[in-house]
Every structure is written in C-alpha cells, then in structure tokens.
Amino acid sequence: MTQPLAGKTLFITGASRGIGKAIALRAAADGANIVIAAKTSRPHPKLPGTIHTAAEEIEAAGGRALAIQLDIRDENAVADAMARAADHFGGIDILVNNASAIYLAPTPDVPMKRFDLMFGVNVRGTFVCSQAALPYLRQADNPHILNLSPPLNMDKKWFEPHVAYTMAKYGMSQCVLGMAEEFRGEGIAVNALWPRTVIATAALAMLGDQVNPDHCRKPEIMADAAHWILSQPARETTGEFFIDEDALTRAGITDFDHYAVRPGAKLLPDLFL
C-alpha cells in the first residue's frame, strides 16, 4: 500500500483534538511529520487533549511530532512557529487551516468579544498562517493548503440565524477562492474541505443537548478525505470546495456506514449545505 504522505511535513492548526487531530493521525500512519500548532498546552477544564497528548498519539501512530503552543492571531508567533517547524523537519509541505471559533447566535446576542474571536481565528488566523507558510511551501515538492471551510453559498438562510459566524467561516473560504488563483502558477494547491454531516467532536458537546452524537459521523471521515486531497498533484487539484463524501468517492470509497457514530441512524446535515 502506498503512503503518499510519508516524510511530508504537515503544519496543522488546532490539532490537539477533533478533526485536526484526526487528520494528523491519518497522515502519521503514512509516516508523516506533524506540527501540532494549538493553544492547549495544559488540560482544558471542558475539552480533552493537549498538544502534548496529541504528539504522543501521533508518534504512536507512526509519525513524528512537534508540539507548538500557538495563538494564530499573533502574527509574530506564527512566523516563529513556521520557522521552528521548518528548521525541525527540514521544511513544510502542507498547511491545514483547521483552527476555528464558533458562536451560533443572532446579531443582538453576539458579544463583540466573540465576534472578534471568530474573525481573529477564522479569517485573520487563516490568512496569517497561509502568508507565513508561503516561503516554505514554495520550496516543497507538492505543496498544499487545506482550509476546513464550507463552499460559498450566498443563500440568505445561511446568514439570517448567525450572520457573524457565517461571515467568519466564509472568510476562510474566500481565502481559498482567491489564493488558489493567486498561487496557481507557483503550483501551490489551495482547497477547502467541509463535512456533509455534523461531525461528533468534543467541541460539539459544548453546545449542550442541541446535537445528539448518535446522528453524527466520526472525525475519521474528514481525515480520510483530507488525506486523499493532500495526496493529489498540487498543480492538478486546486481551487476546489470538497465535501468529504465527494472527495472519498473520487478516492474510490463509496461505503460511509463505518464512519457513523451509530450506523443506520439518521444523519444530521452540516451547516451551509
């Protein structure tokens, strides 16, 4: 079995848990180097996992890990983290902009602190990390940027209930739209990935009883879809807004039952689809 990400270095934001960690573990199974760039260096009171526990899991899965505590809103810290990662592993081949902040509320109920957090992490953080990674991606053999963001859908139903969050996530997608064309000539792929269904993560539990995990899929479906995207020739696969199921279908996988938390249960569609 081929291992297309063997020896590649992935810089993944928010990789201490959830989808980011799942993507890291899938790449680690190929023998990839993973930079876990996230804020949680000590145990969180409500969420499991730290950059250090994630590093242990990545190495146990067959990869090499570098844990870096990082707030991606700090451009100087991001630049330092990229340099440290490139020095440690000899370069950076792939950037996964996974870190994201969510606050699903109507306009009157959004504290500006939350608004600023979503735009600082989702939009600014994605832009800052992409900008800082460019010098290293330009030196890579098959460079990719992958944003965990939705296809751009201007239907008002996606704005009305939570305009602030929608704008923040669409900002990540606009980075894909623009940067894919900006760097197409340099052979740097820039794509987006989004789930067809709600994904069961620890962060989902923080929404309370709004979502029953039994009606969700596991993060591994996103990890397998990301693995396929990041394994494609960068010059041939760029500017696309992938849905996990569609990416896996192109990879030859059509049975998704094993990704369900409870196989056979009705699945909840994710936002923006």
C-alpha positions in Angstrom: 0.0 0.0 0.0 1.4 3.4 -1.0 2.0 6.0 1.7 1.8 9.3 -0.2 2.4 11.5 2.8 5.5 9.6 4.1 8.2 12.1 5.0 5.9 15.1 4.3 5.6 17.8 7.0 2.1 19.0 7.9 1.6 22.1 9.9 -1.9 21.7 11.4 -3.6 24.4 13.4 -6.0 23.3 16.2 -4.6 19.8 16.0 -4.8 18.9 19.7 -8.3 17.4 19.3 -11.2 16.7 17.0 -10.9 16.9 13.2 -7.4 18.4 13.3 -6.1 15.6 15.4 -7.8 13.0 13.2 -6.2 14.5 10.1 -2.8 14.4 11.9 -3.2 10.7 12.9 -4.2 9.7 9.4 -1.1 11.4 8.0 1.0 9.9 10.8 0.0 6.4 9.6 1.9 7.2 6.4 4.9 8.2 8.4 4.4 12.0 8.1 5.9 14.7 10.3 3.2 16.6 12.1 3.4 20.1 13.7 0.6 20.4 16.3 0.0 24.1 16.5 -2.7 24.8 19.0 -3.4 26.8 22.2 -4.0 23.9 24.7 -0.7 23.0 26.4 -2.3 22.2 29.7 -5.5 20.1 30.2 -8.7 22.1 29.4 -11.4 22.0 32.0 -14.1 21.0 29.5 -12.2 19.6 26.5 -9.9 16.6 26.3 -6.4 16.6 24.9 -3.4 18.9 24.7 -0.7 19.5 22.1 1.5 17.1 24.1 -1.1 14.2 24.3 -1.7 14.7 20.6 2.0 14.4 19.9 2.2 11.1 21.8 -0.7 9.7 19.8 0.9 10.9 16.5 4.2 9.2 17.3 2.4 6.0 18.4 0.6 6.0 15.0 3.9 6.1 13.2 4.6 9.7 12.6 7.0 12.3 14.1 5.5 15.1 16.1 6.4 18.7 17.1 4.1 20.3 19.6 4.0 24.1 19.5 1.7 26.2 21.7 0.3 28.8 19.4 -2.3 31.5 19.2 -2.7 32.0 15.4 -3.9 35.6 16.0 -0.4 36.6 16.8 1.5 37.0 13.5 4.9 37.1 15.1 4.3 33.9 17.0 3.0 32.3 13.8 6.1 33.3 11.9 8.3 32.0 14.7 6.4 28.7 14.7 6.7 28.2 11.0 10.5 28.8 11.2 10.8 26.4 14.1 8.8 23.8 12.3 10.8 24.1 9.1 14.1 24.0 11.0 13.0 20.9 13.0 11.7 18.9 10.0 13.7 20.5 7.1 10.7 22.3 5.5 6.9 22.5 5.4 4.9 20.7 2.7 1.3 21.2 3.8 -0.6 23.7 5.8 -4.0 22.7 7.2 -6.0 25.6 8.5 -8.3 23.8 10.9 -8.4 26.1 13.9 -11.8 27.8 14.1 -14.0 29.6 16.6 -17.8 29.2 16.6 -20.6 31.2 18.2 -24.1 30.4 16.7 -26.2 33.4 17.7 -28.3 36.1 16.2 -26.9 39.6 15.8 -28.3 41.1 19.1 -26.8 38.2 21.1 -23.2 38.3 19.8 -20.8 39.9 22.2 -18.2 41.8 20.3 -15.6 39.8 22.1 -17.0 36.7 20.4 -17.2 38.5 17.1 -13.6 39.5 17.3 -12.6 36.0 18.3 -14.3 34.4 15.3 -12.8 36.9 12.9 -9.4 36.8 14.6 -9.1 33.0 14.4 -11.2 32.0 11.4 -10.3 34.8 8.9 -7.2 36.5 10.2 -5.6 33.4 11.5 -6.1 31.5 8.3 -4.7 34.4 6.3 -1.7 34.9 8.7 -0.8 31.2 8.7 -1.1 30.9 4.9 1.0 34.0 4.4 3.7 32.8 6.8 3.8 29.3 5.3 4.3 30.5 1.7 8.2 30.8 1.8 8.4 27.1 2.9 5.6 25.9 0.6 7.4 27.4 -2.4 10.3 25.1 -1.6 8.1 21.9 -1.3 7.7 19.3 -4.0 3.9 19.1 -3.8 2.7 21.9 -1.6 -0.9 22.2 -0.3 -3.0 24.5 1.8 -6.3 23.0 3.0 -8.9 25.1 4.8 -11.6 23.5 6.8 -14.3 25.8 5.5 -17.6 25.5 3.6 -18.5 26.0 -0.1 -19.6 29.6 -0.7 -23.4 29.6 -0.7 -25.0 33.1 -0.7 -28.5 31.8 0.2 -29.8 34.1 2.9 -30.8 31.1 5.1 -27.2 30.6 6.0 -26.8 34.2 7.1 -30.0 35.0 8.9 -29.6 32.8 12.1 -25.9 33.6 12.7 -24.6 36.2 10.4 -21.3 36.8 12.4 -20.3 33.1 12.3 -21.3 32.7 8.6 -19.2 35.7 7.6 -16.2 34.3 9.6 -16.3 30.9 8.0 -16.9 32.3 4.6 -13.8 34.4 5.1 -11.8 31.2 5.2 -13.5 30.0 2.0 -12.8 33.3 0.3 -9.1 32.8 1.1 -9.4 29.5 -0.9 -11.1 31.3 -3.8 -8.5 34.0 -4.0 -5.3 32.2 -3.0 -5.9 29.2 -5.3 -5.8 31.6 -8.3 -3.0 33.7 -6.8 -0.7 30.8 -6.4 -1.8 28.5 -9.2 1.2 29.5 -11.3 3.5 28.5 -8.5 2.0 25.1 -8.2 0.7 25.6 -4.6 -2.7 24.0 -4.2 -5.3 25.7 -2.1 -8.5 23.8 -1.4 -11.4 23.6 1.1 -13.0 20.6 2.8 -16.3 20.5 4.6 -18.4 17.7 6.0 -21.7 16.5 4.6 -23.0 15.7 8.1 -22.3 17.0 11.5 -19.1 15.5 13.0 -19.0 14.3 16.5 -16.2 16.1 18.3 -15.6 17.1 21.9 -16.3 20.7 20.9 -19.8 19.6 19.9 -20.5 18.6 23.5 -20.1 22.2 24.5 -23.2 23.1 22.5 -25.2 21.1 25.2 -28.1 19.0 24.0 -28.5 20.7 20.7 -27.0 17.8 18.8 -27.2 14.1 19.6 -23.9 12.5 18.6 -25.8 9.4 17.5 -26.8 11.3 14.4 -23.3 12.4 13.5 -20.2 10.9 11.9 -16.8 10.4 13.3 -13.9 12.8 12.5 -12.2 10.0 10.6 -14.3 10.6 7.5 -12.8 14.1 7.3 -9.3 12.7 8.0 -9.6 10.2 5.1 -11.0 12.8 2.8 -8.2 15.3 3.7 -5.6 12.5 3.2 -6.8 12.0 -0.4 -6.9 15.7 -1.2 -3.4 16.2 0.2 -2.1 13.3 -1.8 -3.2 14.7 -5.2 -0.8 16.6 -7.5 -1.0 20.2 -6.4 -0.9 21.6 -9.9 -4.0 19.4 -10.9 -6.1 19.8 -7.8 -6.6 23.4 -6.6 -9.4 25.9 -6.0 -11.9 23.1 -5.2 -14.5 23.1 -2.4 -14.6 19.5 -1.4 -17.4 17.8 0.6 -16.0 14.8 2.5 -18.2 12.3 0.7 -17.4 13.6 -2.7 -13.6 13.5 -2.1 -13.9 9.9 -0.8 -16.0 8.9 -3.8 -13.2 10.2 -6.1 -10.8 8.1 -4.0 -12.9 5.1 -4.7 -14.7 4.9 -1.3 -18.5 4.7 -1.5 -19.5 3.0 1.7 -19.6 5.5 4.5 -21.5 3.5 7.1 -18.5 2.8 9.3 -17.9 6.5 9.7 -21.3 6.9 11.5 -21.3 7.1 15.3 -24.3 4.8 15.2 -24.5 3.0 11.9 -28.1 3.1 10.5 -29.1 6.2 12.4 -30.4 9.3 10.5 -27.6 11.7 9.9 -27.8 15.4 10.5 -26.6 17.6 7.6 -24.0 20.1 8.5 -24.4 23.9 8.0 -24.0 25.6 4.7 -25.1 22.6 2.6 
